[in-house]
Amino acid sequence: MDASTASSSRVLDTAGGFGLGDGVQPILLFAVDERPPTQGTCEAAIRNVCSEDLSYTADQVRSFMAMITRHADDRLKHPRAVEADLTYDEVLVVAWYTSDVRRSLGLPLEANGWWCMNDRLRRRDTSSLRPFRPLVFFLHRAVEQLQAADAAAGEQILWRGLSVRLSALSKYYATGQLVCWPAFTS
C-alpha cells in the first residue's frame, strides 16, 4: 500500500515518516486488514536483498545467512526477546539490521542492509523499497514490541545521539516543530 491508497484504508502503522501536515506523507503504510508477511518471508527477503540490491556473491549470501541465522537462533532465547514475545522473523531481521558486513565479509559500508534501506527511506524512494517491505514490517514490529516490553518492566530508553553539530540540524529542525525521521536509527 502506498500513500495514495491510505485515505481509503484504516492504517495500522506507517514506516519512514508520518502524515504530519506540511505535505509530509508516510513512505510505507501497513493497513489493518492487510495480511502480514508470512513466517519465513523475512529470510527470503534478506536473501533477495543481499543478492539483488546489495550485489553479494552467492558465497557471500550463504556465509552471511549462516551468520545471522546462528545469531537469530541464539537471540531468540534471550530474555529480552522472550519478554517482548518476538517471532523468529523479528529476531532474524534485527540480526540482519544490526550486522556489519565490513568486518564479517570485508564489504564496503554501502553493502550493509541497514545502510541501503535507510538510504532509500531517507530519499523516500518507494519503488526501490519494495524488496525491503517485509523487512521494514518485521523490524518496525520488533522495535515496538521491545519498547513495550521495556516500558512494562519500568525500564528507561536511551536514545542514540547523532554525530553532527546541533547547528547543522537547526536549519532543518526548529524547537516546537514536528520532525519526520524517515529511517531506522541503530
URFENNOR-V40593 format. One record per residue. N is the residue number from 1. SS is DSSP state (a for helix, b for strand, c for the rest). PSI is psi in radians with two decimals (none if undefined). BURIAL is # if it has 16 or more other C-alpha atoms within 10 Angstrom, else .. Layout:
n | ss | psi | burial
N | SS | PSI | BURIAL
N | SS | PSI | BURIAL
This chain:
n | ss | psi | burial
1 | c | 2.46 | .
2 | c | 3.14 | .
3 | a | -0.50 | .
4 | a | -0.43 | .
5 | a | -0.01 | .
6 | a | -0.61 | #
7 | a | -0.40 | .
8 | a | 0.03 | .
9 | c | 2.65 | .
10 | c | 2.23 | .
11 | b | 2.17 | #
12 | b | -0.80 | .
13 | b | 2.88 | .
14 | b | 2.84 | #
15 | b | 2.47 | #
16 | c | 0.32 | #
17 | c | 2.98 | #
18 | c | 2.75 | #
19 | c | 1.53 | .
20 | c | 0.21 | .
21 | b | -3.02 | .
22 | c | 0.45 | .
23 | c | 0.10 | .
24 | b | 2.12 | .
25 | c | 2.67 | #
26 | c | 2.64 | #
27 | c | -0.82 | #
28 | b | 2.41 | #
29 | b | 2.51 | #
30 | b | 1.95 | #
31 | b | 2.67 | #
32 | c | -0.73 | .
33 | c | 0.08 | .
34 | c | 2.35 | .
35 | c | 2.17 | .
36 | c | 2.76 | .
37 | c | 2.51 | .
38 | c | 2.83 | .
39 | c | 2.34 | .
40 | c | -0.25 | .
41 | a | -0.65 | .
42 | a | -0.82 | #
43 | a | -0.76 | #
44 | a | -0.71 | .
45 | a | -0.70 | #
46 | a | -0.80 | #
47 | a | -0.78 | #
48 | a | -0.84 | #
49 | a | -0.75 | #
50 | a | -0.77 | #
51 | a | -0.69 | .
52 | a | -0.85 | .
53 | a | -0.53 | #
54 | c | -0.07 | #
55 | c | 0.69 | .
56 | c | 2.61 | #
57 | c | 2.91 | .
58 | a | -0.71 | .
59 | a | -0.68 | .
60 | a | -0.68 | #
61 | a | -0.83 | #
62 | a | -0.82 | .
63 | a | -0.79 | .
64 | a | -0.80 | #
65 | a | -0.69 | #
66 | a | -0.73 | .
67 | a | -0.85 | .
68 | a | -0.49 | #
69 | a | -0.65 | #
70 | a | -0.79 | .
71 | a | -0.77 | #
72 | a | -0.72 | #
73 | a | -0.74 | .
74 | a | -0.79 | .
75 | a | -0.39 | #
76 | c | -0.48 | #
77 | c | -0.10 | .
78 | c | 2.46 | .
79 | a | -0.66 | .
80 | a | -0.70 | .
81 | a | -0.68 | #
82 | a | -0.81 | .
83 | a | -0.67 | #
84 | c | -0.08 | #
85 | c | 0.78 | .
86 | c | 2.47 | #
87 | c | 2.96 | .
88 | a | -0.75 | #
89 | a | -0.70 | #
90 | a | -0.73 | #
91 | a | -0.70 | #
92 | a | -0.74 | #
93 | a | -0.56 | #
94 | a | -0.72 | #
95 | a | -0.74 | #
96 | a | -0.84 | #
97 | a | -0.61 | #
98 | a | 0.01 | .
99 | c | 2.73 | #
100 | c | 1.89 | #
101 | a | -0.09 | #
102 | a | -0.73 | .
103 | a | -0.80 | .
104 | a | -0.62 | .
105 | c | -0.07 | .
106 | c | 0.48 | .
107 | c | 2.85 | .
108 | c | 2.87 | .
109 | a | -0.77 | .
110 | a | -0.20 | .
111 | a | -0.04 | #
112 | c | 2.37 | #
113 | a | -0.73 | #
114 | a | -0.65 | #
115 | a | -0.84 | #
116 | a | -0.80 | #
117 | a | -0.81 | #
118 | a | -0.62 | #
119 | a | -0.77 | #
120 | a | -0.64 | #
121 | a | -0.78 | #
122 | a | -0.66 | #
123 | a | -0.13 | .
124 | c | 0.70 | #
125 | c | 1.42 | .
126 | a | -0.64 | #
127 | a | -0.67 | .
128 | a | -0.11 | .
129 | a | -0.20 | #
130 | a | -0.84 | .
131 | a | -0.38 | #
132 | a | -0.16 | #
133 | a | -0.89 | #
134 | a | -0.56 | #
135 | a | -0.72 | #
136 | a | -0.76 | #
137 | a | -0.94 | #
138 | a | -0.63 | #
139 | a | -0.76 | #
140 | a | -0.78 | #
141 | a | -0.70 | #
142 | a | -0.76 | #
143 | a | -0.78 | #
144 | a | -0.76 | .
145 | a | -0.66 | #
146 | a | -0.72 | #
147 | a | -0.73 | #
148 | a | -0.72 | .
149 | a | -0.70 | #
150 | a | -0.78 | #
151 | a | -0.72 | .
152 | a | -0.54 | .
153 | c | -0.01 | .
154 | c | 0.37 | .
155 | c | 2.62 | .
156 | c | 2.64 | .
157 | c | 2.30 | .
158 | c | 2.04 | .
159 | c | 2.41 | .
160 | c | 2.46 | .
161 | c | 3.06 | .
162 | c | 2.60 | .
163 | c | 0.85 | .
164 | c | 2.73 | .
165 | c | 2.49 | .
166 | a | -0.64 | .
167 | a | -0.51 | .
168 | a | -0.52 | .
169 | a | -0.49 | .
170 | a | -0.42 | .
171 | c | -0.32 | .
172 | c | -0.54 | .
173 | c | 2.23 | .
174 | c | 2.68 | .
175 | c | 2.32 | .
176 | c | -0.17 | .
177 | c | 2.59 | .
178 | c | 2.50 | .
179 | c | 2.35 | .
180 | c | 2.05 | #
181 | c | 1.60 | .
182 | c | 0.99 | #
183 | c | 2.81 | #
184 | c | 2.47 | #
185 | c | 2.13 | .
186 | c | none | .
